[in-house]
Amino acid sequence: MNCRFQADADLNFEIVLGVLRRNPEIDFQSAQEALIESLPDEDVLRLSAAQGRILVSHDVNTMPSAFRAMLAGNIETPGLILVPQWLSIGEAISQLVLLAQSSDASEWKGQEVWLPLRP
C-alpha cells in the first residue's frame, strides 16, 4: 500500500507543495484541507489514523508524547514523521519523496520516525 501523508498545522506548507511538485502521485493532505488547524495533538493523530495517513509534523515538543500515549492506549496508527525545524525544506521534501517512493505504508505503522533518515 502506498504511503499517504497528513501534514499537521505546524508543518511548513512549502514542504507539502514541494513534495507534490516533485511527485504529484503522492497523496499528501495539508492541514487546511483536513480542517485540523486548531485541533489538539490527540485529535489530529486520531483523525490521521482514521484516514490511514502518516502524520508529518514539525512539532517535536508535544507531538511525540501524544503519539506515544496513543500507542500506549493500543490505538493503531499509520505512524508519525517528525521534521526538525533545522532541516532544510529541500532536504525534508527529498526525504519524504524518497520515503513515499521506496517503502510501503505498512512499514511505518506505529513507528515514530525522525528526519533525516539515516542510510
C-alpha positions in Angstrom: 0.0 0.0 0.0 1.2 3.5 -0.8 2.2 5.9 1.9 -0.4 8.6 2.5 0.6 11.7 4.4 -1.2 14.2 6.5 0.5 17.5 7.4 -0.3 19.0 10.7 -0.8 22.7 11.3 2.9 23.1 12.4 4.4 21.7 9.2 5.7 24.3 6.7 3.2 24.3 3.8 6.2 24.7 1.4 7.1 21.1 2.2 3.7 19.8 1.2 3.8 21.8 -2.0 7.4 20.7 -2.8 6.5 17.0 -2.3 3.5 17.3 -4.6 5.6 19.2 -7.2 8.2 16.5 -7.3 5.7 13.7 -7.4 2.0 14.6 -7.9 1.0 11.0 -7.3 1.9 11.2 -3.7 -1.1 11.6 -1.5 -0.2 14.4 0.9 -3.1 16.3 2.5 -2.5 19.7 4.0 -3.8 20.7 7.5 -6.0 23.2 5.7 -7.6 20.6 3.5 -8.2 18.3 6.5 -9.6 21.2 8.7 -7.3 20.3 11.6 -5.5 23.6 12.2 -6.9 24.3 15.6 -7.3 20.8 17.0 -5.2 19.3 19.9 -2.5 16.9 19.0 -4.5 13.8 20.1 -7.4 14.7 17.8 -5.0 15.3 14.9 -3.4 11.9 15.4 -6.8 10.2 15.7 -8.1 11.8 12.5 -4.9 11.0 10.6 -5.2 7.4 11.8 -8.9 7.1 10.9 -7.9 8.1 7.3 -4.9 5.8 7.2 -2.4 8.7 6.9 1.0 9.1 8.3 1.2 12.3 10.2 4.1 14.7 9.3 4.9 17.4 11.8 7.5 20.0 12.8 6.2 19.7 16.4 9.0 17.8 18.1 8.0 19.0 21.5 4.5 17.8 22.1 3.5 15.5 19.2 5.9 12.6 20.2 4.3 12.3 23.7 0.8 12.4 22.2 1.8 9.8 19.7 3.3 7.5 22.4 0.2 7.9 24.5 -1.9 6.8 21.6 0.3 3.7 21.2 0.1 3.0 24.9 -3.7 3.1 24.6 -3.5 0.4 21.9 -4.8 2.7 19.2 -3.5 1.7 15.8 -1.7 4.5 13.9 -0.1 4.6 10.5 2.9 6.4 12.0 4.4 9.8 12.8 7.2 11.5 10.8 8.9 14.4 12.7 10.7 17.0 10.7 13.0 19.2 12.9 12.9 22.9 12.1 16.7 22.9 11.4 16.3 20.5 8.5 16.1 22.5 5.2 12.8 22.5 3.3 14.6 21.0 0.3 16.0 18.1 2.3 12.6 17.5 4.0 11.0 17.3 0.6 13.6 14.9 -0.8 13.4 12.6 2.3 9.6 12.4 2.2 9.5 11.7 -1.6 12.2 9.0 -1.1 10.2 7.5 1.7 7.0 7.5 -0.3 8.6 6.1 -3.4 10.7 3.4 -1.8 8.6 2.0 1.0 5.2 0.6 1.8 2.8 2.2 4.3 2.7 -1.0 6.4 6.4 -0.4 7.3 5.6 2.7 9.2 2.6 1.5 11.2 3.1 2.5 14.8 6.5 4.0 14.1 7.9 7.4 15.2 10.4 8.4 12.6 12.7 11.5 12.7 14.1 13.1 9.5 16.7 13.0 8.2 16.6 9.2 7.6 19.9 7.6 8.2 21.3 5.3 5.4 
